[in-house]
Amino acid sequence: MDMQRAMLGLFARLPAPVLRALGGKPIVGRGVALDPLMQLIWKAGKKQPGVDTMSPEEARAGLDAAAKSLQNEVPASVKVKEYSILGPAGPIPIRLYFPAHGGRGLPVTLFFHFGGFVIGSRDICHG
């Protein structure tokens, strides 16, 4: 387990008032306060270099590392397959997730990962 993930696990177990004290004055949008743990993560992220100071490769690696520390492993009940489809500039990698037990007639969700089609990757939402 990496240090970021261990620290996140520790912070996640802290009571909300302690997280609120560490995160500072609540950030409120549309009348709703940001979750104290998310605010603490946001505050820590503000101390990192901005993506506008990095190459796309550096920004992508940083985003992948941060996302990995926030997500769980894909459950064993989910089967993952990697494919590619033909795009206008060449192959586009895609990833399919479905129940490991199989099944027919399952519903479909099409998800385009975030990252502005520059710094994101399929891995930032994998878990």
Z-matrix of the N, CA and C atoms (Angstrom, degrees):
N
C 1 1.462
C 2 1.523 1 108.31
N 3 1.319 2 116.60 1 130.23
C 4 1.456 3 119.09 2 -178.91
C 5 1.535 4 110.71 3 -78.86
N 6 1.311 5 115.64 4 165.49
C 7 1.463 6 121.98 5 -174.68
C 8 1.537 7 111.67 6 -63.56
N 9 1.334 8 117.77 7 -41.46
C 10 1.467 9 120.01 8 179.83
C 11 1.519 10 111.12 9 -59.05
N 12 1.321 11 116.06 10 -44.55
C 13 1.462 12 120.42 11 -178.65
C 14 1.528 13 110.75 12 -66.60
N 15 1.335 14 116.83 13 -39.97
C 16 1.462 15 120.43 14 178.58
C 17 1.526 16 110.56 15 -63.73
N 18 1.322 17 117.07 16 -43.83
C 19 1.463 18 120.60 17 179.58
C 20 1.528 19 110.70 18 -65.32
N 21 1.313 20 117.30 19 -40.59
C 22 1.456 21 120.53 20 178.68
C 23 1.527 22 110.12 21 -62.01
N 24 1.342 23 116.49 22 -42.17
C 25 1.460 24 120.34 23 177.68
C 26 1.516 25 111.88 24 -61.26
N 27 1.331 26 116.32 25 -39.60
C 28 1.462 27 121.18 26 177.79
C 29 1.525 28 110.69 27 -64.97
N 30 1.317 29 116.83 28 -48.75
C 31 1.463 30 120.58 29 180.00
C 32 1.528 31 111.89 30 -63.22
N 33 1.329 32 117.07 31 -36.58
C 34 1.460 33 120.89 32 -178.29
C 35 1.526 34 112.16 33 -63.53
N 36 1.326 35 116.57 34 -23.05
C 37 1.470 36 120.22 35 179.92
C 38 1.528 37 113.06 36 -89.54
N 39 1.322 38 117.16 37 -5.97
C 40 1.463 39 119.82 38 179.77
C 41 1.526 40 110.21 39 -74.91
N 42 1.343 41 116.82 40 146.72
C 43 1.467 42 119.21 41 176.84
C 44 1.532 43 110.90 42 -64.13
N 45 1.326 44 116.12 43 150.72
C 46 1.466 45 121.81 44 -178.26
C 47 1.532 46 113.12 45 -53.00
N 48 1.355 47 120.07 46 -41.57
C 49 1.467 48 118.69 47 179.71
C 50 1.539 49 113.22 48 -62.23
N 51 1.329 50 116.49 49 -34.14
C 52 1.470 51 119.70 50 177.94
C 53 1.527 52 109.61 51 -70.10
N 54 1.331 53 116.59 52 -43.83
C 55 1.466 54 120.20 53 177.28
C 56 1.526 55 110.51 54 -61.08
N 57 1.331 56 116.00 55 -40.70
C 58 1.456 57 119.99 56 -179.94
C 59 1.522 58 110.17 57 -63.27
N 60 1.342 59 117.20 58 -40.55
C 61 1.469 60 120.88 59 179.05
C 62 1.531 61 110.30 60 -64.32
N 63 1.331 62 117.25 61 -39.91
C 64 1.466 63 120.85 62 179.78
C 65 1.525 64 111.86 63 -71.71
N 66 1.337 65 116.79 64 -34.19
C 67 1.462 66 121.29 65 -175.91
C 68 1.511 67 114.50 66 -84.47
N 69 1.326 68 117.27 67 -14.61
C 70 1.460 69 120.29 68 179.16
C 71 1.512 70 112.87 69 89.94
N 72 1.318 71 114.71 70 -168.38
C 73 1.460 72 122.21 71 -178.42
C 74 1.531 73 109.69 72 -55.15
N 75 1.338 74 117.20 73 132.18
C 76 1.471 75 119.38 74 -177.67
C 77 1.524 76 112.47 75 -56.40
N 78 1.322 77 115.04 76 138.64
C 79 1.459 78 122.12 77 173.56
C 80 1.527 79 105.64 78 -89.58
N 81 1.334 80 116.10 79 122.55
C 82 1.462 81 120.98 80 -175.92
C 83 1.519 82 109.66 81 -118.25
N 84 1.306 83 115.86 82 132.56
C 85 1.458 84 122.47 83 175.82
C 86 1.509 85 109.15 84 -136.23
N 87 1.320 86 116.05 85 129.80
C 88 1.462 87 121.73 86 -179.05
C 89 1.531 88 111.63 87 55.91
N 90 1.318 89 115.51 88 34.42
C 91 1.452 90 120.75 89 176.48
C 92 1.516 91 115.50 90 79.95
N 93 1.329 92 117.72 91 5.29
C 94 1.461 93 121.86 92 -178.31
C 95 1.525 94 109.32 93 -120.56
N 96 1.345 95 116.24 94 131.08
C 97 1.467 96 120.90 95 179.30
C 98 1.527 97 109.97 96 -79.87
N 99 1.320 98 115.13 97 140.86
C 100 1.458 99 121.44 98 175.97
C 101 1.529 100 109.14 99 -63.19
N 102 1.321 101 117.14 100 140.86
C 103 1.459 102 122.02 101 177.20
C 104 1.529 103 109.14 102 -52.55
N 105 1.350 104 118.91 103 135.75
C 106 1.467 105 120.64 104 -176.38
C 107 1.530 106 114.50 105 -57.49
N 108 1.334 107 118.41 106 -38.51
C 109 1.474 108 120.07 107 178.84
C 110 1.528 109 110.27 108 -68.41
N 111 1.337 110 117.25 109 -42.51
C 112 1.469 111 120.26 110 178.30
C 113 1.523 112 110.89 111 -64.11
N 114 1.338 113 116.99 112 -35.55
C 115 1.461 114 119.81 113 178.24
C 116 1.526 115 110.53 114 -66.57
N 117 1.316 116 117.34 115 -38.84
C 118 1.462 117 120.73 116 178.30
C 119 1.531 118 110.47 117 -65.56
N 120 1.321 119 116.78 118 -40.64
C 121 1.474 120 120.80 119 177.14
C 122 1.531 121 109.88 120 -64.48
N 123 1.331 122 116.96 121 -42.89
C 124 1.468 123 121.17 122 177.86
C 125 1.524 124 110.49 123 -60.73
N 126 1.335 125 116.39 124 -43.89
C 127 1.470 126 120.87 125 -179.43
C 128 1.535 127 110.59 126 -61.88
N 129 1.323 128 116.57 127 -42.50
C 130 1.469 129 120.48 128 178.39
C 131 1.529 130 110.44 129 -65.52
N 132 1.333 131 116.40 130 -37.86
C 133 1.461 132 120.27 131 179.48
C 134 1.511 133 113.25 132 -65.35
N 135 1.323 134 116.79 133 -31.06
C 136 1.463 135 119.89 134 179.30
C 137 1.529 136 112.04 135 -64.94
N 138 1.334 137 117.22 136 -20.35
C 139 1.467 138 121.35 137 -179.80
C 140 1.529 139 111.79 138 -83.08
N 141 1.325 140 116.45 139 -9.04
C 142 1.455 141 120.97 140 -179.76
C 143 1.525 142 109.60 141 -84.88
N 144 1.326 143 117.60 142 157.62
C 145 1.469 144 119.52 143 177.27
C 146 1.531 145 110.63 144 -60.52
N 147 1.309 146 117.18 145 145.06
C 148 1.457 147 121.78 146 178.23
C 149 1.516 148 111.24 147 -71.69
N 150 1.327 149 116.09 148 148.85
C 151 1.466 150 119.21 149 -179.58
C 152 1.525 151 111.54 150 -63.11
N 153 1.333 152 116.74 151 -21.30
C 154 1.465 153 119.18 152 178.90
C 155 1.524 154 112.44 153 -73.03
N 156 1.338 155 117.24 154 -8.17
C 157 1.464 156 121.18 155 177.85
C 158 1.533 157 111.54 156 -100.79
N 159 1.338 158 116.97 157 1.83
C 160 1.469 159 121.34 158 -175.15
C 161 1.520 160 110.84 159 -118.77
N 162 1.313 161 114.68 160 161.20
C 163 1.462 162 119.56 161 170.13
C 164 1.528 163 107.46 162 -74.33
N 165 1.330 164 117.80 163 159.92
C 166 1.469 165 118.60 164 177.07
C 167 1.532 166 112.61 165 -56.06
N 168 1.345 167 117.14 166 -36.60
C 169 1.469 168 120.54 167 179.66
C 170 1.527 169 111.20 168 -65.27
N 171 1.346 170 117.12 169 -42.59
C 172 1.468 171 121.22 170 178.61
C 173 1.532 172 110.73 171 -65.77
N 174 1.321 173 116.16 172 -43.55
C 175 1.463 174 120.32 173 179.83
C 176 1.520 175 110.77 174 -63.75
N 177 1.321 176 116.83 175 -41.70
C 178 1.463 177 121.48 176 179.43
C 179 1.529 178 110.62 177 -62.93
N 180 1.322 179 117.47 178 -44.03
C 181 1.472 180 121.26 179 179.31
C 182 1.525 181 110.49 180 -63.63
N 183 1.323 182 117.17 181 -41.54
C 184 1.459 183 120.51 182 178.94
C 185 1.510 184 112.47 183 -65.31
N 186 1.332 185 116.76 184 -42.68
C 187 1.457 186 121.10 185 179.10
C 188 1.526 187 110.25 186 -65.95
N 189 1.328 188 117.28 187 -41.94
C 190 1.470 189 120.56 188 178.04
C 191 1.522 190 110.96 189 -60.75
N 192 1.341 191 117.50 190 -43.89
C 193 1.467 192 121.07 191 -179.46
C 194 1.527 193 111.33 192 -64.98
N 195 1.320 194 116.85 193 -42.83
C 196 1.467 195 120.12 194 179.36
C 197 1.520 196 110.80 195 -65.50
N 198 1.322 197 117.06 196 -43.54
C 199 1.463 198 120.61 197 -179.50
C 200 1.521 199 110.99 198 -64.01
N 201 1.327 200 116.83 199 -39.06
C 202 1.463 201 120.70 200 -179.68
C 203 1.525 202 111.10 201 -60.57
N 204 1.323 203 116.95 202 -36.06
C 205 1.464 204 119.71 203 -178.96
C 206 1.519 205 111.93 204 -73.03
N 207 1.327 206 118.12 205 -15.64
C 208 1.462 207 121.69 206 -177.66
C 209 1.525 208 114.01 207 -99.81
N 210 1.323 209 118.24 208 -8.81
C 211 1.452 210 118.61 209 -173.64
C 212 1.517 211 112.89 210 -117.79
N 213 1.309 212 114.43 211 158.97
C 214 1.454 213 122.01 212 177.45
C 215 1.523 214 109.79 213 -88.13
N 216 1.320 215 115.27 214 172.45
C 217 1.459 216 119.89 215 173.99
C 218 1.525 217 108.68 216 -73.82
N 219 1.319 218 116.49 217 156.51
C 220 1.460 219 120.59 218 174.74
C 221 1.526 220 106.71 219 -68.64
N 222 1.339 221 118.07 220 128.31
C 223 1.466 222 120.11 221 -177.90
C 224 1.522 223 112.27 222 -61.07
N 225 1.320 224 116.28 223 153.28
C 226 1.462 225 121.86 224 179.21
C 227 1.529 226 111.48 225 -63.56
N 228 1.322 227 117.29 226 -20.38
C 229 1.464 228 120.98 227 179.70
C 230 1.529 229 112.09 228 -77.63
N 231 1.328 230 116.43 229 -1.93
C 232 1.462 231 121.24 230 -179.73
C 233 1.526 232 109.22 231 -115.13
N 234 1.320 233 116.30 232 127.92
C 235 1.455 234 121.97 233 177.03
C 236 1.522 235 108.21 234 -96.69
N 237 1.321 236 116.88 235 137.94
C 238 1.470 237 122.37 236 -177.82
C 239 1.530 238 108.77 237 -119.99
N 240 1.330 239 116.26 238 130.30
C 241 1.467 240 120.69 239 176.71
C 242 1.519 241 108.84 240 -128.55
N 243 1.327 242 115.58 241 138.65
C 244 1.466 243 123.01 242 178.89
C 245 1.524 244 109.16 243 -100.60
N 246 1.317 245 116.09 244 134.26
C 247 1.459 246 122.85 245 177.77
C 248 1.529 247 108.44 246 -139.50
N 249 1.310 248 115.59 247 177.85
C 250 1.462 249 119.80 248 168.30
C 251 1.517 250 107.12 249 -140.75
N 252 1.328 251 114.36 250 150.83
C 253 1.451 252 120.78 251 176.02
C 254 1.524 253 107.39 252 -121.13
N 255 1.303 254 116.77 253 156.28
C 256 1.459 255 120.81 254 -178.44
C 257 1.528 256 109.48 255 -78.62
N 258 1.326 257 115.76 256 123.87
C 259 1.460 258 121.58 257 176.75
C 260 1.511 259 110.11 258 -111.68
N 261 1.324 260 117.89 259 175.78
C 262 1.463 261 120.99 260 -176.79
C 263 1.523 262 113.12 261 -64.98
N 264 1.347 263 117.98 262 -24.46
C 265 1.469 264 120.88 263 179.90
C 266 1.527 265 111.95 264 -113.60
N 267 1.322 266 117.19 265 16.88
C 268 1.456 267 120.92 266 -179.59
C 269 1.521 268 111.08 267 124.46
N 270 1.335 269 116.26 268 -170.28
C 271 1.467 270 120.47 269 -176.64
C 272 1.546 271 112.34 270 -64.78
N 273 1.333 272 115.61 271 142.12
C 274 1.462 273 122.77 272 176.01
C 275 1.526 274 106.57 273 -115.34
N 276 1.334 275 117.89 274 118.51
C 277 1.468 276 118.90 275 179.97
C 278 1.524 277 111.17 276 -71.28
N 279 1.318 278 116.28 277 137.82
C 280 1.457 279 121.78 278 176.27
C 281 1.528 280 108.62 279 -131.29
N 282 1.292 281 115.43 280 159.91
C 283 1.460 282 121.24 281 179.99
C 284 1.525 283 107.95 282 -132.78
N 285 1.318 284 116.47 283 131.04
C 286 1.460 285 121.58 284 178.40
C 287 1.518 286 109.62 285 -109.69
N 288 1.323 287 115.14 286 137.51
C 289 1.462 288 122.69 287 176.89
C 290 1.529 289 107.55 288 -119.97
N 291 1.312 290 117.51 289 132.85
C 292 1.455 291 119.72 290 176.66
C 293 1.518 292 109.12 291 -155.57
N 294 1.334 293 117.54 292 162.00
C 295 1.459 294 119.94 293 -178.25
C 296 1.529 295 111.10 294 -58.01
N 297 1.314 296 116.84 295 136.24
C 298 1.459 297 121.32 296 -179.00
C 299 1.527 298 111.40 297 -62.95
N 300 1.327 299 117.55 298 -26.00
C 301 1.464 300 121.15 299 -179.35
C 302 1.516 301 112.74 300 -77.79
N 303 1.335 302 117.55 301 -4.07
C 304 1.459 303 121.05 302 179.41
C 305 1.509 304 110.94 303 85.37
N 306 1.281 305 115.95 304 -150.65
C 307 1.463 306 120.41 305 -179.79
C 308 1.510 307 110.09 306 124.61
N 309 1.311 308 115.75 307 155.30
C 310 1.465 309 121.69 308 179.09
C 311 1.522 310 108.61 309 -121.48
N 312 1.319 311 115.18 310 154.97
C 313 1.449 312 119.92 311 176.39
C 314 1.515 313 113.29 312 68.27
N 315 1.324 314 116.56 313 28.54
C 316 1.461 315 119.58 314 179.93
C 317 1.523 316 111.05 315 -75.99
N 318 1.327 317 118.05 316 149.05
C 319 1.464 318 120.08 317 176.17
C 320 1.533 319 110.69 318 -66.78
N 321 1.323 320 116.47 319 160.54
C 322 1.459 321 121.99 320 -177.86
C 323 1.526 322 109.62 321 -124.37
N 324 1.322 323 115.69 322 138.81
C 325 1.455 324 122.04 323 170.70
C 326 1.520 325 106.87 324 -122.98
N 327 1.314 326 117.25 325 125.99
C 328 1.456 327 121.84 326 176.54
C 329 1.518 328 106.56 327 -99.90
N 330 1.334 329 116.50 328 120.50
C 331 1.462 330 121.59 329 -175.22
C 332 1.514 331 109.49 330 -121.43
N 333 1.330 332 116.46 331 123.58
C 334 1.459 333 122.11 332 173.85
C 335 1.517 334 106.37 333 -100.63
N 336 1.333 335 118.11 334 115.55
C 337 1.462 336 120.61 335 -178.00
C 338 1.520 337 110.13 336 -61.05
N 339 1.307 338 114.88 337 153.72
C 340 1.459 339 119.91 338 178.01
C 341 1.523 340 109.73 339 -82.10
N 342 1.298 341 118.22 340 172.26
C 343 1.451 342 122.33 341 -178.45
C 344 1.513 343 111.52 342 127.66
N 345 1.332 344 116.64 343 8.65
C 346 1.449 345 120.53 344 175.68
C 347 1.518 346 114.15 345 65.47
N 348 1.331 347 117.79 346 20.17
C 349 1.458 348 123.41 347 -178.85
C 350 1.530 349 111.75 348 59.39
N 351 1.339 350 116.36 349 21.47
C 352 1.461 351 121.22 350 178.58
C 353 1.518 352 110.06 351 -127.47
N 354 1.342 353 117.00 352 -58.89
C 355 1.467 354 118.77 353 -174.05
C 356 1.514 355 114.13 354 -100.52
N 357 1.308 356 118.57 355 -11.51
C 358 1.459 357 119.96 356 -179.13
C 359 1.517 358 111.32 357 -80.31
N 360 1.308 359 114.89 358 167.02
C 361 1.465 360 121.13 359 173.55
C 362 1.523 361 107.54 360 -147.74
N 363 1.291 362 115.88 361 169.06
C 364 1.459 363 119.61 362 177.86
C 365 1.529 364 110.59 363 -62.78
N 366 1.316 365 117.17 364 -25.15
C 367 1.465 366 120.54 365 -175.85
C 368 1.530 367 114.00 366 -73.39
N 369 1.332 368 118.72 367 -19.17
C 370 1.462 369 118.73 368 -177.80
C 371 1.520 370 111.92 369 -70.85
N 372 1.316 371 117.60 370 -15.25
C 373 1.469 372 120.95 371 179.12
C 374 1.529 373 111.80 372 -123.89
N 375 1.299 374 117.84 373 11.05
C 376 1.467 375 122.16 374 -173.44
C 377 1.532 376 112.37 375 -59.74
N 378 1.314 377 117.40 376 -48.17
C 379 1.476 378 120.57 377 -176.78
C 380 1.492 379 112.69 378 -70.18
